[in-house]
Amino acid sequence: MSQIRLTQVIMADWPRFRWPVLLLCLCVLSALAVVQLSHSNRLLVNAQNQLYQQRDALDVEWRNLLLEQRALSEHSRVEDIASSRLQMQRPSGAREVVVTLP
């Protein structure tokens, strides 16, 4: 039995089967591209979800800061601090000065 060299047989049949082999290679490359893009898409969706969670946490913190600002700027609190810490008093009618604009 004579030895058949596989490479010689493949090279001899190459012109006859080049289109099916080329299409097979393109299908494999297309499948690999789909897998890569799916993986990239999942990573981007995970990153987007993390950013949404961070946005929601910052929104809650912003609302809490607004509530705190409103509580600290109430008129009664400001008046209490002015009288207790700064010893400020409401001016009497005789001590009031009215400024007129020209």
C-alpha distances in whole Angstrom, upper triangle without the diagonal:
4,6,9,12,15,18,17,16,20,21,20,22,25,27,27,27,29,32,31,30,33,35,33,34,38,38,37,39,42,41,42,45,46,46,47,50,51,51,54,56,56,57,60,61,62,63,66,67,68,70,71,72,74,76,77,78,80,82,83,84,86,88,89,90,92,94,95,96,98,99,100,102,104,108,109,107,108,111,111,110,112,115,114,112,113,117,117,120,120,123,126,128,130,127,125,125,124,123,123,121,123
4,6,9,12,15,14,14,17,18,18,19,22,25,24,25,27,30,29,28,31,33,32,32,36,36,35,38,40,40,40,43,45,45,46,49,50,50,52,54,55,56,58,60,60,62,64,65,66,68,70,71,72,74,76,77,78,80,82,83,84,86,88,89,91,92,93,95,97,98,99,101,103,107,108,106,106,110,110,108,111,114,112,110,112,115,116,118,119,121,125,126,129,126,123,123,122,121,121,119,121
4,6,9,12,11,12,15,16,16,18,20,23,23,23,25,28,27,26,29,31,29,29,33,34,32,34,37,37,37,40,42,41,43,46,47,47,49,51,52,53,55,57,57,59,61,62,63,65,67,68,69,71,73,74,75,77,78,79,81,83,84,85,87,89,90,91,93,95,95,97,100,103,105,102,103,107,107,105,107,110,109,107,108,112,112,115,115,118,121,123,125,122,120,120,119,117,118,116,117
4,6,9,8,8,11,13,12,14,16,19,19,19,21,25,24,22,25,27,26,26,30,30,29,31,34,34,34,37,39,39,40,43,44,44,46,48,49,50,52,54,55,56,58,60,61,62,64,65,67,68,70,71,73,74,76,77,79,81,82,83,85,87,88,89,91,92,93,95,97,101,102,100,101,104,104,102,105,108,107,105,106,110,110,112,113,115,119,120,123,120,117,117,116,114,115,113,115
4,6,6,7,9,10,11,13,14,18,18,18,19,23,22,20,23,25,24,24,27,28,27,29,32,32,32,35,37,36,37,40,42,42,44,46,47,48,50,52,52,54,56,57,58,60,62,63,64,66,68,69,70,72,74,75,76,78,79,80,82,84,85,86,88,90,91,92,95,98,100,97,98,102,102,100,102,105,104,102,103,107,107,110,110,113,116,118,120,117,115,114,113,112,112,110,111
4,5,5,6,9,10,11,12,16,16,15,17,20,19,17,19,22,20,20,24,25,23,25,28,28,28,31,33,33,34,37,38,38,40,42,43,44,46,48,49,50,52,54,55,56,58,60,61,62,64,65,67,68,70,71,73,75,76,77,79,81,82,83,85,86,87,89,91,95,96,94,95,98,98,97,99,102,101,99,100,104,104,106,107,109,113,114,117,114,111,111,110,108,109,107,108
4,5,5,6,8,10,10,14,15,14,15,19,18,15,18,21,19,19,22,24,23,24,27,28,27,30,32,32,33,36,37,37,39,41,42,43,45,47,48,49,51,53,54,55,57,59,60,61,63,64,66,67,69,70,71,74,75,76,78,80,80,81,84,85,86,87,90,93,95,93,93,97,97,95,97,101,100,97,99,102,102,105,105,108,111,113,115,112,110,109,108,106,107,105,106
4,5,5,6,9,10,13,14,14,15,19,19,17,19,22,21,21,24,26,25,26,29,30,30,32,35,35,36,38,40,40,42,44,45,46,48,50,51,52,54,56,57,58,60,62,63,64,66,68,69,70,72,73,74,77,78,79,81,83,84,85,87,88,89,91,93,96,98,96,96,100,100,98,101,104,103,101,102,106,105,108,108,111,114,116,118,115,113,112,111,109,109,107,109
4,5,5,6,9,11,12,12,14,17,17,15,18,20,19,20,23,24,24,26,28,29,29,32,34,34,35,38,39,40,41,43,45,46,48,49,50,52,53,55,56,58,60,61,62,64,66,67,68,70,72,73,74,76,78,79,80,82,83,84,86,88,89,90,93,96,98,96,96,100,100,98,101,104,103,101,102,106,105,108,108,111,114,115,118,115,112,112,111,109,109,107,109
4,5,5,6,9,10,9,11,14,14,12,14,17,16,16,19,21,20,22,25,25,26,28,30,30,31,34,35,36,38,40,41,42,44,46,47,48,50,52,53,54,56,58,59,60,62,63,65,66,68,69,70,72,74,75,76,79,80,81,83,84,85,87,89,92,94,92,93,96,97,95,97,100,99,97,98,102,102,104,105,107,110,112,114,111,109,108,107,105,106,103,105
4,5,5,8,10,10,10,14,15,13,15,18,17,17,20,22,22,23,26,27,27,29,31,32,33,35,37,37,39,41,42,43,45,47,48,49,51,53,54,55,57,59,60,61,63,65,65,67,69,70,71,73,75,76,77,79,81,81,83,85,86,87,90,93,95,93,93,97,97,95,97,101,100,98,99,103,102,105,105,107,111,112,114,111,109,108,107,105,105,103,105
4,6,7,8,10,11,15,15,14,16,19,19,19,22,24,24,25,28,29,29,31,34,34,35,37,39,40,41,43,45,46,48,49,51,52,54,55,57,58,60,62,63,64,66,67,68,70,72,73,74,76,78,79,80,82,83,84,86,88,89,90,93,96,98,96,96,100,100,99,101,104,103,101,102,106,105,108,108,110,114,115,117,114,112,111,110,108,108,106,107
4,6,5,6,8,12,12,11,14,16,16,17,19,21,21,23,25,26,27,29,31,32,33,35,37,38,39,41,43,44,45,47,49,50,51,53,55,56,57,59,60,62,63,65,66,68,70,71,72,74,76,77,78,80,81,82,84,86,87,88,90,94,96,94,94,98,98,97,99,102,101,99,100,104,104,106,106,108,112,113,115,112,110,109,108,106,106,104,105
4,5,5,5,9,10,9,11,13,14,14,17,18,19,20,22,24,25,26,28,29,30,32,34,35,36,38,40,41,42,44,46,47,48,50,52,53,55,56,58,59,61,62,63,65,67,68,69,71,73,74,75,77,78,79,81,83,84,85,87,91,93,91,91,95,95,94,96,99,98,96,97,101,100,103,103,105,109,110,112,109,107,106,105,103,103,101,102
4,6,5,9,11,10,11,14,15,16,17,20,21,22,23,25,26,28,30,31,32,34,36,37,38,39,42,43,44,46,48,49,50,52,53,54,56,58,59,60,62,64,65,66,68,69,70,72,74,75,76,78,80,80,82,84,85,86,88,92,94,92,92,96,97,95,97,100,100,98,98,102,101,104,104,106,109,110,113,110,107,106,105,103,103,101,102
4,6,8,9,10,12,14,15,16,18,19,21,22,24,25,27,28,30,31,33,34,36,37,38,40,42,43,44,46,48,49,50,52,54,55,56,58,60,60,62,64,65,66,68,70,71,72,75,75,76,79,80,81,83,85,86,87,89,92,94,93,93,97,97,96,98,101,100,98,100,103,102,105,105,107,110,111,113,111,108,107,106,104,104,102,103
4,6,6,6,9,10,11,12,14,16,17,19,20,21,23,25,26,28,29,30,32,34,35,36,38,40,41,42,44,46,47,48,50,51,53,55,56,57,59,61,62,63,65,66,67,69,71,72,73,75,77,78,79,81,82,83,86,89,91,89,90,93,94,92,94,98,97,95,96,100,99,102,101,104,107,108,110,108,105,105,103,101,101,99,101
4,6,5,6,9,10,10,12,14,15,16,18,20,21,22,24,26,27,28,30,32,33,34,36,38,39,40,42,43,44,46,48,49,50,53,54,55,57,59,59,61,63,64,65,67,69,70,71,73,74,75,77,79,80,81,83,87,89,87,87,91,91,90,92,95,95,93,94,97,97,99,99,101,104,105,108,105,102,102,100,98,99,96,98
4,5,5,6,8,10,10,12,14,15,16,18,20,21,22,24,26,27,28,30,31,32,35,36,37,38,41,42,43,45,47,47,48,51,52,53,55,57,58,59,61,62,63,65,67,68,69,71,73,73,75,77,78,79,81,85,87,85,85,89,90,88,90,93,93,91,92,95,95,97,97,99,102,103,106,103,100,100,98,96,96,94,95
4,5,5,6,9,10,10,12,14,15,16,18,20,21,23,24,26,27,29,30,31,33,35,36,37,39,41,42,43,45,46,47,50,51,52,54,56,57,58,60,61,62,64,66,67,68,70,72,72,74,76,77,78,80,84,86,84,85,88,89,87,89,93,92,90,91,95,94,97,96,99,102,103,105,103,100,100,98,97,97,94,96
4,5,5,6,9,10,11,12,14,15,17,18,20,21,23,24,26,27,29,30,32,33,35,36,38,39,40,42,44,45,47,48,50,51,53,54,56,57,59,60,61,63,65,66,67,69,71,71,73,75,76,77,80,83,85,83,84,87,88,86,88,91,91,89,90,94,93,95,95,98,101,102,105,102,99,99,98,96,96,94,95
4,5,5,6,9,10,11,12,14,15,16,18,20,21,22,24,26,27,28,30,32,33,34,36,37,39,41,42,43,45,47,48,49,51,53,54,55,57,58,59,61,63,64,65,67,69,69,71,73,74,75,77,81,83,81,81,85,86,84,86,89,89,87,88,91,91,93,93,95,99,100,102,99,97,96,95,93,93,91,92
4,5,5,6,9,10,10,12,14,15,16,18,20,21,22,24,26,26,29,30,31,32,35,36,37,39,41,42,43,45,46,47,49,51,52,53,55,57,57,59,61,62,63,65,67,68,69,71,72,73,76,79,81,79,80,83,84,82,84,88,87,86,87,90,89,92,91,94,97,98,100,98,95,95,93,92,92,89,91
4,5,5,6,9,10,11,12,14,15,17,19,20,21,23,24,26,27,29,30,32,33,35,36,38,40,41,42,44,45,46,48,50,51,52,54,56,57,58,60,62,63,65,66,67,69,71,72,73,75,79,81,79,79,83,83,82,84,87,87,85,86,89,89,91,91,94,97,98,100,98,95,95,94,92,92,90,92
4,5,5,6,9,10,11,12,14,16,17,18,20,21,23,24,26,27,29,30,32,33,35,36,38,39,41,43,44,45,47,48,50,51,53,54,55,57,59,60,61,63,65,65,67,69,70,71,74,77,79,77,77,81,82,80,82,85,85,83,84,87,87,89,89,92,95,96,99,96,93,93,92,90,90,88,90
4,5,5,6,9,10,10,12,14,15,16,18,20,21,22,24,26,27,28,30,31,32,34,36,37,38,41,42,43,45,46,47,48,51,52,53,55,57,58,59,61,62,63,65,67,68,69,71,75,77,75,75,79,79,78,80,83,83,81,82,85,85,87,87,89,93,94,96,93,91,90,89,87,87,85,87
4,5,5,6,9,10,11,12,14,15,16,19,20,21,23,25,26,27,29,30,31,33,35,36,37,39,41,42,43,45,46,47,49,51,52,53,56,57,58,60,61,62,64,66,67,68,70,74,76,74,74,78,79,77,79,82,82,80,81,85,84,86,86,89,92,93,96,93,90,90,89,87,87,85,87
4,5,5,6,9,10,11,12,14,15,17,19,20,21,23,25,26,27,29,30,32,34,35,36,38,40,41,42,44,45,47,49,50,51,53,55,56,57,59,60,61,63,65,66,67,70,73,75,73,73,77,78,76,78,81,81,79,80,84,83,86,86,88,91,93,95,92,90,90,88,87,87,85,87
4,5,5,6,9,10,11,12,14,15,16,18,20,21,22,24,26,27,28,30,32,33,34,36,38,39,41,42,43,45,47,48,49,51,53,54,55,57,58,59,61,63,64,65,67,71,73,71,71,75,75,74,76,79,78,77,78,81,81,83,83,86,89,90,93,90,87,87,86,84,85,82,84
4,5,5,6,9,10,10,12,14,15,16,18,20,21,22,24,26,27,28,30,31,33,35,36,37,39,41,42,43,45,46,47,49,51,52,53,55,57,57,59,61,62,63,66,69,71,69,70,73,74,72,74,78,77,75,76,80,79,82,81,84,87,88,91,88,86,85,84,82,83,80,82
4,5,5,6,9,10,11,13,14,15,17,19,20,21,23,25,26,27,29,30,32,33,35,36,38,39,41,42,44,45,46,48,50,51,52,54,56,57,58,60,61,63,65,68,70,68,69,73,73,72,74,77,76,75,76,79,79,81,81,84,87,88,91,88,85,85,84,83,83,81,83
4,5,5,6,9,10,11,12,14,16,17,18,20,21,23,24,26,28,29,30,32,33,35,36,38,39,41,43,44,45,47,49,50,51,53,54,55,57,59,60,61,64,67,69,67,67,71,71,70,72,75,74,73,74,77,77,79,80,82,85,87,89,87,84,84,83,81,82,80,82
4,5,5,6,8,10,10,12,14,15,16,18,20,21,22,24,26,27,28,30,32,33,34,36,37,38,41,42,43,45,47,48,49,51,52,53,55,57,58,59,61,65,67,65,65,69,69,68,70,73,72,71,72,75,75,77,77,80,83,84,87,84,81,81,80,78,79,77,79
4,5,5,6,9,10,10,12,14,15,16,18,20,21,22,24,26,27,29,30,31,33,35,36,37,39,41,41,43,45,46,47,49,51,52,53,55,57,58,60,63,65,63,64,68,68,67,69,72,71,70,71,74,74,76,76,79,82,83,85,83,80,80,79,78,78,76,78
4,6,5,6,9,10,11,13,14,15,17,19,20,21,23,25,26,27,29,30,32,33,35,36,38,39,41,42,44,45,47,49,50,51,53,54,56,57,59,63,64,62,63,67,67,66,68,71,70,69,70,73,73,75,75,78,81,83,85,83,80,80,79,78,78,77,79
4,5,5,6,9,10,11,12,14,16,17,18,20,22,23,24,26,27,29,31,32,33,35,37,38,39,41,43,44,45,47,48,49,51,53,54,55,58,61,63,61,61,65,65,64,66,69,68,66,68,71,71,73,73,76,79,81,83,80,78,78,77,75,76,74,76
4,5,5,6,9,10,10,12,14,15,16,18,20,21,22,24,26,27,28,30,31,32,35,36,37,39,41,42,43,45,46,47,49,51,52,53,55,59,61,59,59,63,63,62,64,67,67,65,66,70,69,71,71,74,77,78,81,78,76,75,74,73,73,71,73
4,5,5,6,9,10,10,12,14,15,17,19,20,21,23,24,26,27,29,30,31,33,35,36,37,39,41,42,44,45,46,48,50,51,52,54,58,60,58,58,62,62,61,63,66,66,64,66,69,68,71,71,73,76,78,80,78,75,75,74,73,74,72,74
4,5,5,6,9,10,11,13,14,16,17,19,20,21,23,24,26,27,29,30,32,33,35,37,38,39,41,43,44,45,47,49,50,51,53,57,59,56,57,61,61,59,62,65,64,62,64,67,67,69,70,72,75,77,79,77,74,74,74,72,73,71,74
4,5,5,6,9,10,11,12,14,16,17,18,20,21,22,24,26,27,28,31,32,33,35,36,37,39,41,42,43,45,47,48,49,51,55,57,55,55,59,59,57,60,63,62,60,62,65,65,67,67,70,73,74,77,74,72,72,71,69,70,68,70
4,5,5,6,9,10,10,12,14,15,16,18,20,21,22,24,26,27,29,30,31,33,35,36,37,39,41,42,43,45,46,47,50,53,55,53,54,57,58,56,59,62,61,59,61,64,64,66,66,68,72,73,75,73,70,70,69,68,69,67,69
4,5,5,6,9,10,11,12,14,15,17,18,20,21,23,24,26,27,29,30,32,33,35,36,38,39,41,42,44,45,47,49,52,54,52,53,56,56,55,57,60,60,58,60,63,63,65,65,68,71,72,75,72,70,70,69,68,69,67,70
4,5,5,6,9,10,11,12,14,16,17,18,20,21,23,24,26,27,29,31,32,33,35,37,38,39,41,42,43,45,47,51,52,50,51,55,55,53,56,59,58,56,57,61,61,63,63,66,69,71,73,71,68,68,68,66,67,66,68
4,5,5,6,9,10,10,12,14,15,16,18,20,21,22,24,26,27,29,30,31,33,35,36,37,39,41,42,43,45,49,50,48,49,53,53,52,54,57,56,55,56,59,59,61,61,64,67,68,71,68,66,66,65,64,64,63,65
4,5,5,6,9,10,10,12,14,15,16,18,20,21,23,24,25,27,29,30,31,33,35,36,37,39,40,42,44,47,49,47,48,52,52,51,53,56,55,54,55,59,58,60,60,63,66,67,70,68,65,65,64,63,64,63,65
4,5,5,6,9,10,11,12,14,15,17,19,20,21,23,24,26,27,29,30,32,33,35,37,38,39,41,43,46,48,46,47,50,50,49,52,54,54,52,54,57,57,59,59,62,65,67,69,67,65,65,64,63,64,63,65
4,5,5,6,9,10,11,12,14,15,17,18,20,21,22,24,26,27,29,31,32,33,35,36,37,39,41,45,46,44,45,48,49,47,49,52,52,50,51,55,54,57,57,60,63,65,67,64,62,62,61,60,61,60,62
4,5,5,6,9,10,10,12,14,15,16,18,20,21,23,24,25,27,29,30,31,33,35,36,37,39,43,45,43,43,47,47,46,48,51,51,49,51,54,53,55,55,58,61,63,65,63,60,60,60,58,59,58,60
4,5,5,6,9,10,11,12,14,15,17,18,20,21,23,24,26,27,29,30,32,33,35,36,38,42,43,41,42,46,46,45,47,50,50,48,50,53,53,55,55,58,61,62,65,62,60,60,60,59,60,58,61
4,5,5,6,9,10,11,12,14,15,17,18,20,21,23,24,26,27,29,30,32,33,35,37,40,42,40,40,44,44,43,45,48,47,46,47,51,50,53,53,56,59,61,63,61,59,59,58,57,59,57,60
4,5,5,6,9,10,10,12,14,15,16,18,20,21,22,24,25,26,29,30,31,33,35,38,40,38,39,42,43,41,43,46,46,44,46,49,48,51,51,54,57,58,61,58,56,56,55,54,55,54,57
4,5,5,6,9,10,10,12,14,15,17,18,20,21,23,24,25,27,29,30,31,33,37,39,37,38,41,42,40,43,46,45,44,45,48,48,50,50,53,56,57,60,57,55,55,55,54,55,54,56
4,5,5,6,9,10,11,12,14,15,17,18,20,21,23,24,26,27,29,30,32,36,37,35,36,40,40,39,41,44,43,42,44,47,47,49,49,52,55,57,59,57,55,55,55,54,55,54,57
4,5,5,6,9,10,11,12,14,15,16,18,20,21,22,24,26,27,28,31,34,36,34,34,38,38,37,39,42,41,40,41,45,44,47,47,50,53,55,57,54,52,53,52,52,53,52,55
4,5,5,6,9,10,10,12,14,15,16,18,20,21,23,24,25,27,29,32,34,32,33,37,37,36,38,41,41,39,40,44,43,45,45,48,51,53,55,53,50,51,50,49,50,49,52
4,5,5,6,9,10,11,12,14,15,17,18,20,21,23,24,26,28,31,33,31,32,35,36,35,37,40,40,39,40,43,43,44,44,47,50,52,55,52,50,51,50,49,51,50,52
4,5,5,6,9,10,11,12,14,16,17,18,20,21,23,24,26,30,31,29,30,34,34,33,35,38,37,36,38,41,41,43,43,46,49,51,53,51,49,50,49,49,50,49,52
4,5,5,6,9,10,10,12,14,15,16,18,20,21,22,25,28,30,28,28,32,32,31,33,36,36,34,36,39,38,41,41,44,47,48,51,48,46,47,46,46,47,46,49
4,5,5,6,9,10,11,12,14,15,17,18,20,21,23,27,28,27,27,31,31,30,33,36,35,34,36,39,38,40,40,43,46,47,50,47,45,46,45,44,46,45,48
4,5,5,6,9,10,11,12,14,16,17,18,20,22,25,27,25,26,30,30,29,31,34,34,33,34,37,37,39,39,42,45,46,49,47,45,46,45,45,46,46,49
4,5,5,6,9,10,10,12,14,15,16,18,20,24,25,23,24,28,28,26,29,32,31,30,32,35,34,36,37,40,43,45,47,45,43,44,43,43,45,44,47
4,5,5,6,9,10,10,12,14,15,16,19,22,24,22,23,26,27,26,28,31,31,29,31,34,33,35,35,38,41,42,45,43,41,41,41,40,42,41,44
4,5,5,6,9,10,11,12,14,15,17,21,22,21,22,25,26,25,27,30,30,29,31,33,32,34,34,37,40,41,44,42,40,41,40,40,41,41,44
4,5,5,6,9,10,11,12,14,16,20,21,19,20,23,23,23,25,28,27,27,28,31,31,32,33,36,39,41,43,41,39,40,40,40,42,42,45
4,5,5,6,9,10,10,12,14,18,19,17,18,22,22,21,23,26,26,24,26,29,28,30,31,34,37,39,41,39,37,38,37,37,39,39,42
4,5,5,6,9,10,11,13,16,18,16,17,20,21,20,22,25,26,25,26,29,28,29,29,32,35,37,39,37,35,36,35,35,37,36,40
4,5,5,6,9,10,11,15,16,14,16,19,19,19,22,24,24,24,25,28,27,28,28,31,34,36,39,37,35,36,36,36,38,38,41
4,5,5,6,9,10,14,15,13,14,17,17,17,19,22,21,21,22,25,25,26,27,30,33,35,38,35,34,35,35,35,37,37,41
4,5,5,6,9,12,14,12,12,16,17,16,18,20,21,20,21,24,23,25,25,28,31,32,35,33,31,32,32,32,34,34,37
4,6,5,6,10,12,11,11,15,16,16,17,20,21,20,21,24,22,24,23,26,29,31,34,32,30,31,31,31,33,33,36
4,6,6,9,10,8,10,13,13,13,16,18,18,18,20,22,21,22,22,26,29,31,33,31,30,31,31,32,34,35,39
4,6,9,10,7,8,11,12,11,13,16,16,15,17,19,18,20,21,24,27,29,32,29,28,29,30,30,33,33,37
4,6,9,7,7,10,11,11,12,15,16,16,16,19,17,19,19,22,25,26,29,27,25,26,26,27,29,30,33
4,6,5,6,9,10,11,12,15,16,16,17,19,17,18,17,21,23,25,28,26,24,26,26,27,29,30,34
4,6,5,6,9,10,10,12,14,15,15,16,14,15,14,17,19,21,24,22,21,22,23,24,26,28,31
4,6,5,6,9,10,11,12,14,15,15,14,14,13,17,19,21,24,23,22,24,25,26,29,30,34
4,5,5,6,9,10,11,12,13,14,14,15,15,19,21,24,26,24,23,25,26,28,31,32,36
4,5,5,6,9,10,10,11,12,11,12,13,16,19,22,24,22,21,22,23,25,27,29,32
4,5,5,6,9,10,10,10,9,9,10,13,16,19,21,19,18,20,22,23,26,28,32
4,5,5,6,8,9,10,10,10,12,15,18,21,23,21,21,23,25,27,30,32,35
4,5,5,5,7,9,9,11,13,16,19,22,24,22,22,24,25,27,30,31,35
4,6,6,5,6,5,8,10,13,16,19,21,18,18,20,22,23,27,28,32
4,6,6,5,5,6,9,12,15,18,20,17,18,20,23,25,28,30,34
4,6,6,8,10,13,16,18,22,23,21,22,24,26,28,32,34,37
4,6,8,11,14,17,20,24,25,22,22,24,27,28,32,33,37
4,5,9,12,14,18,21,22,19,19,21,24,25,28,30,33
4,7,10,12,15,19,19,17,18,20,23,25,28,30,34
4,7,9,12,16,17,14,14,17,19,21,25,27,30
4,6,9,12,14,11,12,15,18,20,23,26,30
4,7,10,12,10,10,13,15,18,21,24,27
4,7,8,6,6,10,12,15,18,21,25
4,5,5,6,10,13,16,19,23,26
4,5,5,9,11,14,17,21,23
4,6,8,11,14,17,21,23
4,6,10,13,16,19,22
4,7,10,13,16,19
4,6,10,13,16
4,6,10,13
4,7,10
4,7
4
